[in-house]
Amino acid sequence: MLTTDLKRYLSRTGFYPNRNLGQNFLVNDSIASRIADEIPAQGSVLEIGPGFGSLTEKLLPRSESLSAVEISGRMASFLQRRFSDERLNVIRDDFLKVDPSELPGYPFVTIVGNLPYYISSPIIFRMIEQSFRHVQKAVIMLQREVAIRLSTLDGGRDYGKLSLQIWPIFSVENLIDVSAEDFYPVPRVLSRVVVLNRRSRPLIPEELYGRFRRIVKVSFAMRRKTIINNLKPFLGKDEALKLLEICDINPSLRAEQLPPDRFVKMAEALP
């Protein structure tokens, strides 16, 4: 959907984008096509936040089955009127609350969406839940700063809980940068499309992953604190020092200075 078409619809209906819901609609058809080109030819697709259907339009010809979860009732109704394709199911619901097993097309092989930036991290974390274990690929639009944090694994201020919790399950590939002018209304941030590909085998055994997530969250609880000062409230000083000694970690380092394998080691050695 081009900017002129979208403005015409908004003017005719009196609908105004809700910034509280992160409603910045993609109006660049070439970006939508580039995203759709990443979708596998087979399997069910789940689209998050389809809005007025700029991406939906490109996904339909490439999808065996497409379920679009839209939180806005007005936009869900618009989508149902706009597209009369039996492959499309529009669900008026909140992706963060919906049970995917109850959606038509489940289990989904691919997830795609222009994610509302204010809840992009919770949406990403939903993708690693057991109910989404069949998802092999996710193609998602993010605020560029979040995309950088998602893909950073070599330390520094962009490295942390987001990238580490996704790393054992999905690899992350940067696909394309998107300018603010490719949306309406024009957001105050830049965007990036990333591709998450499920690893053929998780880097951490399933039975260890819960402990790994806990140690990551505790270690980054206060980014400017040293690793020992973040671990002390969780384990107590003596146990925390013992854990770091076993894992050959300098207690004076901060979590952002540790490579991913050190967090795995701590998870394995947790008392």
HELIX and SHEET records of a PDB file:
HELIX    1   1 THR A    3  THR A   13  1                                  11    
HELIX    2   2 ARG A   19  LEU A   21  5                                   3    
HELIX    3   3 ASP A   29  ALA A   36  1                                   8    
HELIX    4   4 SER A   54  LEU A   59  1                                   6    
HELIX    5   5 LEU A   60  ARG A   62  5                                   3    
HELIX    6   6 GLY A   73  ARG A   82  1                                  10    
HELIX    7   7 PRO A  100  GLU A  102  5                                   3    
HELIX    8   8 TYR A  117  ILE A  119  5                                   3    
HELIX    9   9 SER A  120  ARG A  126  1                                   7    
HELIX   10  10 GLN A  130  PHE A  132  5                                   3    
HELIX   11  11 ARG A  144  SER A  151  1                                   8    
HELIX   12  12 LYS A  161  ILE A  166  1                                   6    
HELIX   13  13 ALA A  180  ASP A  182  5                                   3    
HELIX   14  14 GLU A  206  SER A  219  1                                  14    
HELIX   15  15 ILE A  227  LEU A  235  1                                   9    
HELIX   16  16 LYS A  237  ILE A  246  1                                  10    
HELIX   17  17 ALA A  255  GLN A  257  5                                   3    
HELIX   18  18 PRO A  260  ALA A  269  1                                  10    
SHEET    1   A 2 PHE A  25  LEU A  26  0                                        
SHEET    2   A 2 PHE A 183  TYR A 184 -1                                        
SHEET    1   B 7 LEU A  88  ARG A  92  0                                        
SHEET    2   B 7 SER A  65  GLU A  70  1                                        
SHEET    3   B 7 SER A  44  ILE A  48  1                                        
SHEET    4   B 7 THR A 110  ASN A 114  1                                        
SHEET    5   B 7 LYS A 137  GLN A 143  1                                        
SHEET    6   B 7 SER A 191  ARG A 198 -1                                        
SHEET    7   B 7 PHE A 170  VAL A 178 -1                                        
END                                                                             
